Amino acid sequence: MKLLYMNQGGAGNWAAIPYRDYNLLMLAESAIVKDGFHVAWTSRKGIWPVLSIQSADANLSIDQPCDLDYVAQHVRPLVTFTINPADPVRIVFMHLKAGDEAGATRALQSAVDAVAREQFERSEKVLWIGDFNRARVDCLREQFADLEVLVMAGGQSQRELDCAYLSGNWQGYSLTAGIVPVPGDQSHTGIAIEYQRNGASARLQQSTAQP
């Protein structure tokens, strides 16, 4: 499974990204449908900027996407969903509010609480990904002792905004994570994730090499 996250932003440039190489796109600040993809979910109307989940395979199951922006209407959107019901991975995809550490942190805390309380049918494997902006991730570390950092990159003002973390039991899987450097809005970067089952109890293998 190959996933790509990208904050396109107002000046995002997709010309250099081979997005057709991926099974699933998670786009912030863009609702434009990429050629060869179909929209699996977009954040509800009236909330700006938009999140868009796009799939290259109409048969790829995006199970019960749920908008988690119930802390405050002005907080930028979060969504959680699972893919591949036979081998589920829960994804928490977000674009948190810029310039507001307290608001962004409250929103992240709400998502952490929802997953930790098993408000959803909790998957063994969870990927937290997106533009964390200035949110403090202490709540994520406190609730999930097995948290692993995959990528912290992009952004400006000495802030690494574009991040990916893993929690849960990924034993028996190999995984690579890397940045996709593209000139764009506020020095954001794309994040590429690829994972597959090893069929053995191997430890998670990580790489920061560019895809």
PASEVO-488116 format. One record per atom (N, C-alpha, C): x, y, z. Coordinates in steps of 0.2 Angstrom, whole numbers, plus 5000, padded with zeros to 4 digits. Atoms other than C-alpha are relative to their C-alpha. Layout:
% residues N
XYZ ...
END
This chain:
% residues 211
500449945000 500050005000 500450065000 499649945000 500750174995 499650065001 500349944998 500150335003 500450064999 499649945001 500550514999 499650055004 500349944997 500150665010 500350064997 499749935002 500350845004 499650055002 500449944999 499851015010 500250044993 499949975006 499651094993 500050085001 499949934998 499351265000 499850054994 500249955006 499051424989 500550004995 499550005005 500651404980 500349934998 499850075001 500751214979 500149994993 499950025007 501551144963 500149935000 500050085000 501150964959 500449984994 499750025006 502150964943 500549955001 499550044998 503550874951 499949935004 500250064995 502550744961 499749944995 500350055003 502250574953 499449975004 500550024996 500650554962 499649944997 500350065003 500050414950 500349945003 499750064997 501250304959 499749985007 500350014993 500150304975 499349974999 500650034999 498650204980 499550055003 500449964996 497950344991 500350075001 499849934999 498150534991 499650035006 500349964994 497850645007 500250074999 499849935002 497850825002 499750055004 500349954996 497650975012 500050064996 500149935004 497051145005 499949984992 500150015007 496551064989 499449954999 500550045002 494950984982 500049984993 499950025007 495550964965 500149924999 500050075001 495250784959 500649994995 499450025004 496950714952 499849954994 500250055006 496850624935 500249935002 500050074998 496550444938 499849985007 500350014994 495850464955 499350025001 500749984998 494150474963 500050025007 500049984994 493650564978 499749955005 500350054995 493350454993 499750045006 500349964994 492950595006 500350074999 499749934999 493150785008 499750035006 500249974993 492950885024 499350044998 500649975001 491250965026 500050074998 500049935003 490751125017 500050055006 500049954995 491051285027 500650005004 499450004996 492651235035 500650014995 499449995005 494251305026 500650005004 499950035006 495451245021 499749935000 500350075001 494851075014 500549955001 499750065000 495450905017 499749964994 500350045005 495250785002 500449935000 499750075000 495550595002 499849974993 500150025007 495750524984 500349934999 499850075001 495950344979 500149984993 499850025007 496750274963 499649934998 500450065001 495650114965 499350005003 500749994997 493750124967 499849945004 500150064995 493849954976 500350015006 499749994994 494950024989 499650035006 500549984995 493850035005 500350055004 499949954995 493850195015 499549995004 500650024995 492850135030 499950065005 500349954995 491750265039 500550065002 499649944998 492750425038 499650045004 500349964994 492350535053 500350065001 499749944999 492650715054 500050015008 499849994993 493450755071 500050075002 500049924998 493250945071 499450015004 500649984996 492050955085 500250035007 499749964995 493151055097 499850074999 500249935001 492851225089 499950004992 500150005007 492151265072 500650034996 499549975003 493651375068 500649964999 499450045001 494951235070 500049964993 499950035006 495551165054 499849935000 500350064999 494850995050 500549945001 499750064999 495350825056 499549944997 500450065002 494750655049 500349945002 499750074999 494950475054 499649954996 500350055004 494550325044 500549945000 499650065000 495150145041 500149984992 499950035007 495850065025 500149935001 499950075000 495849885020 499749965006 500350034994 494549805032 500349935002 499850064999 495349635030 500750005004 499349994996 497049705037 500050085002 500249934999 496449875044 500650045003 499549954997 497550025047 499550065001 500349944999 496750175055 500450064999 499749945002 497250345048 499750065004 500349944998 497050505057 500450064997 499749955005 497350645044 499850075002 500149944998 497450825049 500350064997 499749945002 497751005045 499850055006 500249974994 497751095062 500250084999 500049935001 497551285064 500750035001 499449965000 499051395060 500050055005 499949954996 499751515072 499650005007 500450004994 498651455086 500249935004 499750064997 499651335097 499449965005 500550034995 498251315110 499449974996 500550035004 496851285097 500249944997 499850065004 497851165087 500149945005 499950064995 498351065103 499349975002 500650034997 496551055109 499749954994 500350045005 496050985092 500349934999 499650075000 497450855092 499849965006 500250044994 496950805110 499349974999 500750035001 495150775104 500149944996 499950065004 495750655091 500449955004 499750054996 496950565103 499549975005 500550034995 495550545116 499549964996 500550045003 494350485103 500349934998 499750065002 495550345097 500249965006 499850044993 496250305115 499449975003 500650034996 494450285122 499649954996 500350055004 494050165108 499350024998 500649985003 492650275102 499949974993 500050035006 493050195086 500249935001 499850075000 493350005083 500850014999 499349985001 495250035087 500449954996 499550045004 496449965074 500649995004 499350014997 498049885080 500550054997 499549965003 498949995068 499750074998 500249935001 498750185068 500550054996 499649955003 499550315056 499750075001 500249934999 499450495062 500450054995 499749965006 499850615047 499750064999 500349945002 499650785041 500450065002 499749934998 500050975045 499850015007 500250004993 500150975064 500150085002 499949934999 500551165063 500450005007 499649984994 501051225081 499749955006 500350044995 500051085090 500649965004 499550044996 501051005105 499849935000 500250075000 501150825103 500149965006 500050034994 501350785121 499449955001 500650044999 499550715122 500149934996 499950065004 500050595108 500549955003 499550054997 501550525117 499849975006 500350024993 500650515134 499549944999 500550055001 499250405127 500349944996 499850065004 500250295115 500850005001 499350014998 501850235123 500449974995 499650035006 502350145107 500150054994 499949955005 502350305097 500750004997 499450005004 503650305083 500050064995 500049945005 504150465073 500349974994 499850015006 504250435055 500350054996 499749945004 504450605047 499850065004 500249934998 504550785054 500450044995 499649965005 504950905040 499550064998 500449955003 504351055030 499950065005 500249954996 503651215037 500550065000 499649945000 504451375042 500150035007 499949974993 505051485057 500349945005 499750054996 506051335064 499449955003 500550044998 504451235065 499949944995 500150065005 504251055057 499349995000 500750015000 502451055052 499749944997 500350065003 502250905041 500349945003 499850054995 502350755052 499649934998 500350075000 501950565052 500349965006 499850044995 501950455067 499649935000 500450065000 501450275070 499949985008 500150034994 500650195085 499749934999 500350065001 499950025088 500549944999 499650065001 500649845084 500150004992 499850015007 501549855067 500549944999 499550065001 502549695070 499849964994 500250045006 502649585055 499950044993 500149965006 502649735043 500750044999 499549965001 503949825034 499750074997 500349935001 503750015031 500650054998 499649955002 504650155022 499750075001 500349945000 504350335025 500550054998 499549955002 505150485016 499750064998 500349935002 504950665011 500050004992 500149995008 504350714993 500150085000 499949935000 505150884991 499750044994 500349975005 504151004981 499950085001 500149934998 504251194980 499250025001 500749984998 502651264988 499950045005 500349954995 501651355001 500449995006 499750004993 502651395017 500549945001 499550064999 504051265013 499749945002 500350064999 502851125015 500449944996 499750055004 503450955010 499549945000 500450065000 502550795005 500349945004 499850064996 502650635015 499749944996 500250065003 502650465006 500149945005 500050064995 502250305016 499949944996 500250075003 502350125010 500149955005 500050064995 501949975020 499849944997 500250075002 501749785017 500149955005 500050054995 501549635027 500649954998 499550045001 503149535029 499949925000 500250074999 502349375034 500449975005 499650024995 503549365048 500050055006 500149964994 503749445065 500750055000 499549955001 505049575059 499850065003 500149944998 505249735067 499950054994 500249955005 504649895058 500750034998 499449975003 506049955046 499850074998 500249945002 506050135043 500650034996 499549975004 506950245030 499850074999 500249935001 507050435028 500250014993 499849985007 507650415010 499450024996 500649985004 506650504997 499849954995 500250055005 505550394987 500250014993 
END
